[in-house]
Amino acid sequence: MALKFELVTPARLERSIDVYMVTVPGSEGDFSVLEGHAPFMATLRNGPLTIYSAQGAEPETIEVEGGFAEVNETGLTVLAEHIAG
């Protein structure tokens, strides 16, 4: 089972991939999203977005600055104001 993950900045669509899990730096604390997660929205704080391509895989980390995360029936979309790199 895979989670559809998209990372979007004001400039462009940065990522659109299927992953196992993503840990998001929420303004009220970090949270992890797997496929089938309940729908919700959260604001982001500056911090690491951690992407796991498969269960047990080494994570990839992307620093995000501000924005929103939306989980819905199609997956997880992170709308970041800025990403490092």
N, CA, C and O atoms as a CHARMM CRD file, in Angstrom:
* protein
*
  340
    1    1 MET  N      0.83900  -1.17800   0.00000 PROA 1      0.00000
    2    1 MET  CA     0.00000   0.00000   0.00000 PROA 1      0.00000
    3    1 MET  C      0.88200   1.23800   0.00000 PROA 1      0.00000
    4    1 MET  O      1.91800   1.27700   0.66300 PROA 1      0.00000
    5    2 ALA  N      0.45500   2.26200  -0.76000 PROA 2      0.00000
    6    2 ALA  CA     1.27600   3.46300  -0.88200 PROA 2      0.00000
    7    2 ALA  C      0.44500   4.70900  -0.62900 PROA 2      0.00000
    8    2 ALA  O     -0.75700   4.74900  -0.89100 PROA 2      0.00000
    9    3 LEU  N      1.11800   5.71400  -0.11700 PROA 3      0.00000
   10    3 LEU  CA     0.53100   7.02500   0.13100 PROA 3      0.00000
   11    3 LEU  C      0.93400   7.95000  -1.00200 PROA 3      0.00000
   12    3 LEU  O      2.12200   8.08100  -1.29400 PROA 3      0.00000
   13    4 LYS  N     -0.02600   8.59100  -1.64400 PROA 4      0.00000
   14    4 LYS  CA     0.28900   9.58200  -2.67700 PROA 4      0.00000
   15    4 LYS  C      0.71700  10.86600  -1.96100 PROA 4      0.00000
   16    4 LYS  O     -0.04100  11.42400  -1.16700 PROA 4      0.00000
   17    5 PHE  N      1.93400  11.32500  -2.24600 PROA 5      0.00000
   18    5 PHE  CA     2.50800  12.48600  -1.58200 PROA 5      0.00000
   19    5 PHE  C      2.88300  13.54400  -2.60900 PROA 5      0.00000
   20    5 PHE  O      3.54800  13.25500  -3.60300 PROA 5      0.00000
   21    6 GLU  N      2.44600  14.77700  -2.35300 PROA 6      0.00000
   22    6 GLU  CA     2.83700  15.90300  -3.19600 PROA 6      0.00000
   23    6 GLU  C      3.39500  17.01200  -2.32200 PROA 6      0.00000
   24    6 GLU  O      2.83300  17.34300  -1.27800 PROA 6      0.00000
   25    7 LEU  N      4.51100  17.58200  -2.76400 PROA 7      0.00000
   26    7 LEU  CA     5.13600  18.73100  -2.11100 PROA 7      0.00000
   27    7 LEU  C      5.10600  19.87400  -3.11200 PROA 7      0.00000
   28    7 LEU  O      5.67200  19.78000  -4.20100 PROA 7      0.00000
   29    8 VAL  N      4.43400  20.95900  -2.72400 PROA 8      0.00000
   30    8 VAL  CA     4.22400  22.08100  -3.62100 PROA 8      0.00000
   31    8 VAL  C      4.74300  23.36300  -2.97100 PROA 8      0.00000
   32    8 VAL  O      4.51800  23.59500  -1.78300 PROA 8      0.00000
   33    9 THR  N      5.44100  24.19700  -3.75600 PROA 9      0.00000
   34    9 THR  CA     5.85300  25.53000  -3.31700 PROA 9      0.00000
   35    9 THR  C      5.16300  26.54000  -4.23400 PROA 9      0.00000
   36    9 THR  O      4.57900  26.14900  -5.24500 PROA 9      0.00000
   37   10 PRO  N      5.22000  27.83100  -3.90100 PROA 10     0.00000
   38   10 PRO  CA     4.62100  28.81900  -4.80400 PROA 10     0.00000
   39   10 PRO  C      5.21900  28.77700  -6.21500 PROA 10     0.00000
   40   10 PRO  O      4.56100  29.16100  -7.18100 PROA 10     0.00000
   41   11 ALA  N      6.45300  28.31500  -6.32900 PROA 11     0.00000
   42   11 ALA  CA     7.12100  28.29100  -7.62700 PROA 11     0.00000
   43   11 ALA  C      6.71700  27.10300  -8.49800 PROA 11     0.00000
   44   11 ALA  O      6.59400  27.23400  -9.71600 PROA 11     0.00000
   45   12 ARG  N      6.50600  25.91400  -7.85200 PROA 12     0.00000
   46   12 ARG  CA     6.23700  24.72500  -8.67600 PROA 12     0.00000
   47   12 ARG  C      5.88000  23.51100  -7.82200 PROA 12     0.00000
   48   12 ARG  O      5.95100  23.54100  -6.59300 PROA 12     0.00000
   49   13 LEU  N      5.50000  22.45600  -8.51200 PROA 13     0.00000
   50   13 LEU  CA     5.30000  21.14800  -7.90000 PROA 13     0.00000
   51   13 LEU  C      6.68100  20.51900  -7.73400 PROA 13     0.00000
   52   13 LEU  O      7.34100  20.20500  -8.72400 PROA 13     0.00000
   53   14 GLU  N      7.12400  20.33300  -6.48500 PROA 14     0.00000
   54   14 GLU  CA     8.47000  19.82200  -6.20900 PROA 14     0.00000
   55   14 GLU  C      8.52900  18.30100  -6.27600 PROA 14     0.00000
   56   14 GLU  O      9.49300  17.73600  -6.79100 PROA 14     0.00000
   57   15 ARG  N      7.49900  17.64000  -5.75700 PROA 15     0.00000
   58   15 ARG  CA     7.45800  16.17100  -5.72500 PROA 15     0.00000
   59   15 ARG  C      6.03300  15.69300  -5.94100 PROA 15     0.00000
   60   15 ARG  O      5.08900  16.34500  -5.49300 PROA 15     0.00000
   61   16 SER  N      5.86600  14.59100  -6.60500 PROA 16     0.00000
   62   16 SER  CA     4.59500  13.89800  -6.71400 PROA 16     0.00000
   63   16 SER  C      4.94300  12.41800  -6.83700 PROA 16     0.00000
   64   16 SER  O      5.19500  11.91300  -7.93100 PROA 16     0.00000
   65   17 ILE  N      4.95200  11.72800  -5.68400 PROA 17     0.00000
   66   17 ILE  CA     5.42100  10.34500  -5.64200 PROA 17     0.00000
   67   17 ILE  C      4.56200   9.51800  -4.69100 PROA 17     0.00000
   68   17 ILE  O      3.84300  10.05600  -3.84900 PROA 17     0.00000
   69   18 ASP  N      4.65200   8.21400  -4.84400 PROA 18     0.00000
   70   18 ASP  CA     4.03700   7.28600  -3.89400 PROA 18     0.00000
   71   18 ASP  C      5.08800   6.90200  -2.86400 PROA 18     0.00000
   72   18 ASP  O      6.20900   6.53600  -3.21700 PROA 18     0.00000
   73   19 VAL  N      4.72100   6.98800  -1.58500 PROA 19     0.00000
   74   19 VAL  CA     5.65400   6.70200  -0.49800 PROA 19     0.00000
   75   19 VAL  C      4.97200   5.83000   0.54500 PROA 19     0.00000
   76   19 VAL  O      3.76700   5.58800   0.47800 PROA 19     0.00000
   77   20 TYR  N      5.75900   5.36100   1.51200 PROA 20     0.00000
   78   20 TYR  CA     5.21900   4.58400   2.61800 PROA 20     0.00000
   79   20 TYR  C      4.66300   5.49200   3.71000 PROA 20     0.00000
   80   20 TYR  O      3.54300   5.29400   4.17900 PROA 20     0.00000
   81   21 MET  N      5.46700   6.51100   4.12100 PROA 21     0.00000
   82   21 MET  CA     5.07000   7.38100   5.22100 PROA 21     0.00000
   83   21 MET  C      5.80200   8.71700   5.11900 PROA 21     0.00000
   84   21 MET  O      6.92000   8.79000   4.60900 PROA 21     0.00000
   85   22 VAL  N      5.14800   9.77700   5.61700 PROA 22     0.00000
   86   22 VAL  CA     5.76400  11.09500   5.69000 PROA 22     0.00000
   87   22 VAL  C      5.52900  11.64000   7.09300 PROA 22     0.00000
   88   22 VAL  O      4.41200  11.58900   7.60800 PROA 22     0.00000
   89   23 THR  N      6.59300  12.16600   7.71000 PROA 23     0.00000
   90   23 THR  CA     6.46800  12.84600   9.00000 PROA 23     0.00000
   91   23 THR  C      6.57300  14.34000   8.73200 PROA 23     0.00000
   92   23 THR  O      7.52500  14.81300   8.11100 PROA 23     0.00000
   93   24 VAL  N      5.57000  15.07400   9.21600 PROA 24     0.00000
   94   24 VAL  CA     5.39000  16.48900   8.88900 PROA 24     0.00000
   95   24 VAL  C      5.59800  17.34200  10.14800 PROA 24     0.00000
   96   24 VAL  O      5.10500  16.98700  11.21800 PROA 24     0.00000
   97   25 PRO  N      6.32700  18.46800  10.02800 PROA 25     0.00000
   98   25 PRO  CA     6.50800  19.35800  11.18000 PROA 25     0.00000
   99   25 PRO  C      5.29000  20.28100  11.36800 PROA 25     0.00000
  100   25 PRO  O      5.28500  21.41300  10.88400 PROA 25     0.00000
  101   26 GLY  N      4.28700  19.80100  12.05600 PROA 26     0.00000
  102   26 GLY  CA     3.08500  20.59400  12.28900 PROA 26     0.00000
  103   26 GLY  C      3.32100  21.67100  13.32700 PROA 26     0.00000
  104   26 GLY  O      4.20300  21.53600  14.17500 PROA 26     0.00000
  105   27 SER  N      2.54200  22.73600  13.26800 PROA 27     0.00000
  106   27 SER  CA     2.70500  23.83500  14.21500 PROA 27     0.00000
  107   27 SER  C      2.37900  23.40100  15.64400 PROA 27     0.00000
  108   27 SER  O      2.84300  24.02500  16.59900 PROA 27     0.00000
  109   28 GLU  N      1.59000  22.34400  15.79800 PROA 28     0.00000
  110   28 GLU  CA     1.25500  21.83600  17.13700 PROA 28     0.00000
  111   28 GLU  C      1.98000  20.53300  17.44600 PROA 28     0.00000
  112   28 GLU  O      1.62100  19.82100  18.38400 PROA 28     0.00000
  113   29 GLY  N      2.99900  20.22600  16.65400 PROA 29     0.00000
  114   29 GLY  CA     3.79200  19.02100  16.86400 PROA 29     0.00000
  115   29 GLY  C      3.90400  18.20500  15.59300 PROA 29     0.00000
  116   29 GLY  O      3.07600  18.32200  14.68900 PROA 29     0.00000
  117   30 ASP  N      4.93400  17.37700  15.53300 PROA 30     0.00000
  118   30 ASP  CA     5.13500  16.52200  14.37000 PROA 30     0.00000
  119   30 ASP  C      4.03000  15.48200  14.30000 PROA 30     0.00000
  120   30 ASP  O      3.51800  15.03700  15.32700 PROA 30     0.00000
  121   31 PHE  N      3.66200  15.09100  13.06400 PROA 31     0.00000
  122   31 PHE  CA     2.71500  14.00500  12.87000 PROA 31     0.00000
  123   31 PHE  C      3.12300  13.20900  11.64500 PROA 31     0.00000
  124   31 PHE  O      3.70900  13.74200  10.70400 PROA 31     0.00000
  125   32 SER  N      2.80200  11.92100  11.67500 PROA 32     0.00000
  126   32 SER  CA     3.13800  11.03500  10.56400 PROA 32     0.00000
  127   32 SER  C      1.87100  10.61000   9.84900 PROA 32     0.00000
  128   32 SER  O      0.82100  10.42500  10.46500 PROA 32     0.00000
  129   33 VAL  N      1.98800  10.45800   8.52500 PROA 33     0.00000
  130   33 VAL  CA     0.84600  10.10300   7.69500 PROA 33     0.00000
  131   33 VAL  C      1.17500   8.84300   6.90900 PROA 33     0.00000
  132   33 VAL  O      2.19700   8.76700   6.22700 PROA 33     0.00000
  133   34 LEU  N      0.29300   7.85700   7.01800 PROA 34     0.00000
  134   34 LEU  CA     0.33200   6.62900   6.22700 PROA 34     0.00000
  135   34 LEU  C     -0.89800   6.60500   5.33000 PROA 34     0.00000
  136   34 LEU  O     -1.82100   7.39700   5.52200 PROA 34     0.00000
  137   35 GLU  N     -0.92000   5.70600   4.35500 PROA 35     0.00000
  138   35 GLU  CA    -2.11200   5.55800   3.52100 PROA 35     0.00000
  139   35 GLU  C     -3.32200   5.25000   4.40300 PROA 35     0.00000
  140   35 GLU  O     -3.22100   4.47500   5.35300 PROA 35     0.00000
  141   36 GLY  N     -4.45600   5.85500   4.08800 PROA 36     0.00000
  142   36 GLY  CA    -5.67600   5.62300   4.84400 PROA 36     0.00000
  143   36 GLY  C     -5.85300   6.51700   6.05100 PROA 36     0.00000
  144   36 GLY  O     -6.80400   6.33800   6.81300 PROA 36     0.00000
  145   37 HSD  N     -4.95100   7.48800   6.24700 PROA 37     0.00000
  146   37 HSD  CA    -5.04700   8.41100   7.38600 PROA 37     0.00000
  147   37 HSD  C     -6.35000   9.20300   7.29700 PROA 37     0.00000
  148   37 HSD  O     -6.82200   9.50300   6.20100 PROA 37     0.00000
  149   38 ALA  N     -6.92100   9.53400   8.42900 PROA 38     0.00000
  150   38 ALA  CA    -8.13700  10.34300   8.48000 PROA 38     0.00000
  151   38 ALA  C     -7.87500  11.72800   7.87900 PROA 38     0.00000
  152   38 ALA  O     -6.79900  12.29000   8.08400 PROA 38     0.00000
  153   39 PRO  N     -8.83100  12.28000   7.15100 PROA 39     0.00000
  154   39 PRO  CA    -8.65300  13.61200   6.56100 PROA 39     0.00000
  155   39 PRO  C     -8.51100  14.70300   7.62300 PROA 39     0.00000
  156   39 PRO  O     -9.20600  14.68500   8.63900 PROA 39     0.00000
  157   40 PHE  N     -7.61500  15.64000   7.38000 PROA 40     0.00000
  158   40 PHE  CA    -7.47700  16.82800   8.22000 PROA 40     0.00000
  159   40 PHE  C     -6.52100  17.81500   7.56600 PROA 40     0.00000
  160   40 PHE  O     -5.84600  17.49500   6.58800 PROA 40     0.00000
  161   41 MET  N     -6.47700  19.01900   8.12500 PROA 41     0.00000
  162   41 MET  CA    -5.53200  20.04000   7.67300 PROA 41     0.00000
  163   41 MET  C     -4.75100  20.54600   8.87200 PROA 41     0.00000
  164   41 MET  O     -5.25800  20.56300   9.99300 PROA 41     0.00000
  165   42 ALA  N     -3.49900  20.96300   8.62800 PROA 42     0.00000
  166   42 ALA  CA    -2.65900  21.49900   9.70100 PROA 42     0.00000
  167   42 ALA  C     -1.74100  22.56600   9.12800 PROA 42     0.00000
  168   42 ALA  O     -1.36100  22.51400   7.95800 PROA 42     0.00000
  169   43 THR  N     -1.39000  23.53100   9.96100 PROA 43     0.00000
  170   43 THR  CA    -0.37100  24.50200   9.57700 PROA 43     0.00000
  171   43 THR  C      0.99500  23.91200   9.90600 PROA 43     0.00000
  172   43 THR  O      1.12400  23.06900  10.79400 PROA 43     0.00000
  173   44 LEU  N      2.01600  24.36900   9.17800 PROA 44     0.00000
  174   44 LEU  CA     3.37500  23.86800   9.36900 PROA 44     0.00000
  175   44 LEU  C      4.22100  24.88800  10.11900 PROA 44     0.00000
  176   44 LEU  O      3.99500  26.09600  10.04100 PROA 44     0.00000
  177   45 ARG  N      5.19600  24.36800  10.84200 PROA 45     0.00000
  178   45 ARG  CA     6.24600  25.20100  11.41300 PROA 45     0.00000
  179   45 ARG  C      7.50300  24.90700  10.60000 PROA 45     0.00000
  180   45 ARG  O      7.54100  23.93700   9.84300 PROA 45     0.00000
  181   46 ASN  N      8.51400  25.72700  10.75300 PROA 46     0.00000
  182   46 ASN  CA     9.78600  25.46600  10.08400 PROA 46     0.00000
  183   46 ASN  C     10.39900  24.20900  10.68200 PROA 46     0.00000
  184   46 ASN  O     10.48300  24.07200  11.90200 PROA 46     0.00000
  185   47 GLY  N     10.82700  23.29400   9.82000 PROA 47     0.00000
  186   47 GLY  CA    11.43100  22.06200  10.31500 PROA 47     0.00000
  187   47 GLY  C     11.56100  21.01100   9.23300 PROA 47     0.00000
  188   47 GLY  O     11.27200  21.26700   8.06500 PROA 47     0.00000
  189   48 PRO  N     12.00000  19.81400   9.63300 PROA 48     0.00000
  190   48 PRO  CA    12.25400  18.75600   8.66000 PROA 48     0.00000
  191   48 PRO  C     10.98700  17.98400   8.28000 PROA 48     0.00000
  192   48 PRO  O     10.21800  17.55300   9.14000 PROA 48     0.00000
  193   49 LEU  N     10.79600  17.82500   6.98700 PROA 49     0.00000
  194   49 LEU  CA     9.77700  16.95100   6.42800 PROA 49     0.00000
  195   49 LEU  C     10.51400  15.65000   6.11800 PROA 49     0.00000
  196   49 LEU  O     11.46300  15.65400   5.33400 PROA 49     0.00000
  197   50 THR  N     10.09700  14.54800   6.71400 PROA 50     0.00000
  198   50 THR  CA    10.81800  13.29000   6.56800 PROA 50     0.00000
  199   50 THR  C     10.00200  12.32100   5.73200 PROA 50     0.00000
  200   50 THR  O      8.86000  12.00900   6.07000 PROA 50     0.00000
  201   51 ILE  N     10.59200  11.84400   4.63400 PROA 51     0.00000
  202   51 ILE  CA     9.89500  11.00300   3.66900 PROA 51     0.00000
  203   51 ILE  C     10.50700   9.59900   3.69700 PROA 51     0.00000
  204   51 ILE  O     11.71400   9.42800   3.53100 PROA 51     0.00000
  205   52 TYR  N      9.65000   8.60600   3.91100 PROA 52     0.00000
  206   52 TYR  CA    10.06200   7.20100   3.89100 PROA 52     0.00000
  207   52 TYR  C      9.47200   6.56700   2.63600 PROA 52     0.00000
  208   52 TYR  O      8.25500   6.41500   2.53600 PROA 52     0.00000
  209   53 SER  N     10.31900   6.19800   1.68100 PROA 53     0.00000
  210   53 SER  CA     9.83500   5.64200   0.41500 PROA 53     0.00000
  211   53 SER  C      9.24400   4.24500   0.58900 PROA 53     0.00000
  212   53 SER  O      8.34100   3.85400  -0.15000 PROA 53     0.00000
  213   54 ALA  N      9.75500   3.49000   1.57200 PROA 54     0.00000
  214   54 ALA  CA     9.26300   2.14300   1.85800 PROA 54     0.00000
  215   54 ALA  C      9.44800   1.86600   3.34200 PROA 54     0.00000
  216   54 ALA  O     10.24800   2.52100   4.01000 PROA 54     0.00000
  217   55 GLN  N      8.70700   0.89400   3.85100 PROA 55     0.00000
  218   55 GLN  CA     8.83300   0.53900   5.26600 PROA 55     0.00000
  219   55 GLN  C     10.25500   0.07900   5.54900 PROA 55     0.00000
  220   55 GLN  O     10.77600  -0.80300   4.86700 PROA 55     0.00000
  221   56 GLY  N     10.88700   0.68200   6.56400 PROA 56     0.00000
  222   56 GLY  CA    12.25100   0.33400   6.93200 PROA 56     0.00000
  223   56 GLY  C     13.32200   1.00800   6.09600 PROA 56     0.00000
  224   56 GLY  O     14.51100   0.81000   6.34700 PROA 56     0.00000
  225   57 ALA  N     12.92600   1.80900   5.09600 PROA 57     0.00000
  226   57 ALA  CA    13.89000   2.48500   4.22300 PROA 57     0.00000
  227   57 ALA  C     14.53800   3.65700   4.95800 PROA 57     0.00000
  228   57 ALA  O     13.96800   4.19800   5.90500 PROA 57     0.00000
  229   58 GLU  N     15.72700   4.03900   4.51400 PROA 58     0.00000
  230   58 GLU  CA    16.37800   5.23300   5.03400 PROA 58     0.00000
  231   58 GLU  C     15.54900   6.44100   4.61700 PROA 58     0.00000
  232   58 GLU  O     15.15400   6.54100   3.45600 PROA 58     0.00000
  233   59 PRO  N     15.27900   7.35800   5.53700 PROA 59     0.00000
  234   59 PRO  CA    14.43700   8.50400   5.18700 PROA 59     0.00000
  235   59 PRO  C     15.19200   9.57500   4.41000 PROA 59     0.00000
  236   59 PRO  O     16.41400   9.69800   4.50100 PROA 59     0.00000
  237   60 GLU  N     14.42900  10.33900   3.65000 PROA 60     0.00000
  238   60 GLU  CA    14.92700  11.55000   2.99000 PROA 60     0.00000
  239   60 GLU  C     14.34000  12.72100   3.76300 PROA 60     0.00000
  240   60 GLU  O     13.16000  12.69600   4.11400 PROA 60     0.00000
  241   61 THR  N     15.13700  13.74200   4.03200 PROA 61     0.00000
  242   61 THR  CA    14.67300  14.89100   4.79800 PROA 61     0.00000
  243   61 THR  C     14.76200  16.15400   3.94500 PROA 61     0.00000
  244   61 THR  O     15.77100  16.41400   3.28900 PROA 61     0.00000
  245   62 ILE  N     13.67300  16.93300   3.97100 PROA 62     0.00000
  246   62 ILE  CA    13.61800  18.21600   3.27000 PROA 62     0.00000
  247   62 ILE  C     13.19100  19.26100   4.29300 PROA 62     0.00000
  248   62 ILE  O     12.16800  19.09300   4.95600 PROA 62     0.00000
  249   63 GLU  N     13.95700  20.32900   4.42800 PROA 63     0.00000
  250   63 GLU  CA    13.60500  21.40900   5.35900 PROA 63     0.00000
  251   63 GLU  C     12.52700  22.28100   4.72700 PROA 63     0.00000
  252   63 GLU  O     12.70200  22.79600   3.62300 PROA 63     0.00000
  253   64 VAL  N     11.40800  22.44300   5.43600 PROA 64     0.00000
  254   64 VAL  CA    10.33000  23.29500   4.95000 PROA 64     0.00000
  255   64 VAL  C     10.17800  24.50100   5.87200 PROA 64     0.00000
  256   64 VAL  O     10.50700  24.44800   7.05800 PROA 64     0.00000
  257   65 GLU  N      9.67700  25.57700   5.29900 PROA 65     0.00000
  258   65 GLU  CA     9.43300  26.79900   6.06700 PROA 65     0.00000
  259   65 GLU  C      8.00100  27.23300   5.82700 PROA 65     0.00000
  260   65 GLU  O      7.65400  27.68600   4.73600 PROA 65     0.00000
  261   66 GLY  N      7.16700  27.09300   6.85600 PROA 66     0.00000
  262   66 GLY  CA     5.78900  27.53400   6.79800 PROA 66     0.00000
  263   66 GLY  C      4.93800  26.82000   5.77700 PROA 66     0.00000
  264   66 GLY  O      5.44300  26.09700   4.91900 PROA 66     0.00000
  265   67 GLY  N      3.63500  27.03100   5.87900 PROA 67     0.00000
  266   67 GLY  CA     2.71600  26.46500   4.91500 PROA 67     0.00000
  267   67 GLY  C      1.63000  25.64000   5.57300 PROA 67     0.00000
  268   67 GLY  O      1.31500  25.82100   6.74900 PROA 67     0.00000
  269   68 PHE  N      1.06300  24.73100   4.79700 PROA 68     0.00000
  270   68 PHE  CA    -0.05100  23.90300   5.23700 PROA 68     0.00000
  271   68 PHE  C      0.14700  22.47000   4.77000 PROA 68     0.00000
  272   68 PHE  O      0.86800  22.21500   3.80500 PROA 68     0.00000
  273   69 ALA  N     -0.49700  21.54000   5.45900 PROA 69     0.00000
  274   69 ALA  CA    -0.55400  20.14300   5.02900 PROA 69     0.00000
  275   69 ALA  C     -2.01700  19.73800   4.99400 PROA 69     0.00000
  276   69 ALA  O     -2.78300  20.05700   5.90300 PROA 69     0.00000
  277   70 GLU  N     -2.39600  19.03700   3.94100 PROA 70     0.00000
  278   70 GLU  CA    -3.76000  18.52800   3.82800 PROA 70     0.00000
  279   70 GLU  C     -3.71300  17.03200   3.57100 PROA 70     0.00000
  280   70 GLU  O     -3.04400  16.56200   2.65000 PROA 70     0.00000
  281   71 VAL  N     -4.43600  16.29500   4.40300 PROA 71     0.00000
  282   71 VAL  CA    -4.61000  14.86400   4.19400 PROA 71     0.00000
  283   71 VAL  C     -6.05100  14.67100   3.75900 PROA 71     0.00000
  284   71 VAL  O     -6.97400  15.12100   4.43800 PROA 71     0.00000
  285   72 ASN  N     -6.25000  13.99600   2.61700 PROA 72     0.00000
  286   72 ASN  CA    -7.59900  13.68500   2.16800 PROA 72     0.00000
  287   72 ASN  C     -7.61400  12.28600   1.57100 PROA 72     0.00000
  288   72 ASN  O     -6.63400  11.54900   1.67800 PROA 72     0.00000
  289   73 GLU  N     -8.72300  11.92100   0.94400 PROA 73     0.00000
  290   73 GLU  CA    -8.84900  10.55900   0.42500 PROA 73     0.00000
  291   73 GLU  C     -7.84900  10.23900  -0.67400 PROA 73     0.00000
  292   73 GLU  O     -7.60500   9.06600  -0.95600 PROA 73     0.00000
  293   74 THR  N     -7.25900  11.26400  -1.30800 PROA 74     0.00000
  294   74 THR  CA    -6.28600  11.00500  -2.36900 PROA 74     0.00000
  295   74 THR  C     -4.85000  10.95900  -1.86200 PROA 74     0.00000
  296   74 THR  O     -3.96300  10.52900  -2.59900 PROA 74     0.00000
  297   75 GLY  N     -4.58900  11.39200  -0.61600 PROA 75     0.00000
  298   75 GLY  CA    -3.23700  11.34400  -0.07900 PROA 75     0.00000
  299   75 GLY  C     -2.87700  12.57400   0.72900 PROA 75     0.00000
  300   75 GLY  O     -3.74300  13.21300   1.32600 PROA 75     0.00000
  301   76 LEU  N     -1.58600  12.90600   0.74500 PROA 76     0.00000
  302   76 LEU  CA    -1.04300  14.02900   1.51500 PROA 76     0.00000
  303   76 LEU  C     -0.47200  15.06600   0.56100 PROA 76     0.00000
  304   76 LEU  O      0.34600  14.75000  -0.30400 PROA 76     0.00000
  305   77 THR  N     -0.91500  16.31200   0.72900 PROA 77     0.00000
  306   77 THR  CA    -0.34700  17.42700  -0.01300 PROA 77     0.00000
  307   77 THR  C      0.23300  18.41000   0.98500 PROA 77     0.00000
  308   77 THR  O     -0.46200  18.86100   1.89600 PROA 77     0.00000
  309   78 VAL  N      1.51500  18.74400   0.81500 PROA 78     0.00000
  310   78 VAL  CA     2.17800  19.74900   1.63900 PROA 78     0.00000
  311   78 VAL  C      2.38800  20.98100   0.77400 PROA 78     0.00000
  312   78 VAL  O      3.06900  20.92700  -0.25000 PROA 78     0.00000
  313   79 LEU  N      1.79700  22.09100   1.19800 PROA 79     0.00000
  314   79 LEU  CA     1.94500  23.37100   0.51900 PROA 79     0.00000
  315   79 LEU  C      2.91000  24.20000   1.35600 PROA 79     0.00000
  316   79 LEU  O      2.50800  24.84700   2.32300 PROA 79     0.00000
  317   80 ALA  N      4.18600  24.17600   0.97800 PROA 80     0.00000
  318   80 ALA  CA     5.23100  24.85700   1.74900 PROA 80     0.00000
  319   80 ALA  C      5.51200  26.23000   1.17200 PROA 80     0.00000
  320   80 ALA  O      5.57400  26.40000  -0.04500 PROA 80     0.00000
  321   81 GLU  N      5.68300  27.21900   2.05700 PROA 81     0.00000
  322   81 GLU  CA     6.04900  28.56500   1.60900 PROA 81     0.00000
  323   81 GLU  C      7.43700  28.56100   0.96300 PROA 81     0.00000
  324   81 GLU  O      7.68700  29.27300  -0.00900 PROA 81     0.00000
  325   82 HSD  N      8.33800  27.73800   1.52900 PROA 82     0.00000
  326   82 HSD  CA     9.72100  27.67100   1.02300 PROA 82     0.00000
  327   82 HSD  C     10.33100  26.33700   1.45200 PROA 82     0.00000
  328   82 HSD  O     10.02100  25.82200   2.52700 PROA 82     0.00000
  329   83 ILE  N     11.19800  25.78300   0.60800 PROA 83     0.00000
  330   83 ILE  CA    11.97600  24.61100   1.00800 PROA 83     0.00000
  331   83 ILE  C     13.45600  24.91800   0.83600 PROA 83     0.00000
  332   83 ILE  O     13.84500  25.67700  -0.05200 PROA 83     0.00000
  333   84 ALA  N     14.27600  24.32400   1.69100 PROA 84     0.00000
  334   84 ALA  CA    15.72200  24.53800   1.61100 PROA 84     0.00000
  335   84 ALA  C     16.28000  23.70300   0.45200 PROA 84     0.00000
  336   84 ALA  O     15.80400  22.60700   0.15900 PROA 84     0.00000
  337   85 GLY  N     17.28700  24.25600  -0.18200 PROA 85     0.00000
  338   85 GLY  CA    17.95300  23.51000  -1.23800 PROA 85     0.00000
  339   85 GLY  C     17.56000  23.90400  -2.55000 PROA 85     0.00000
  340   85 GLY  O     18.05000  23.35000  -3.53400 PROA 85     0.00000
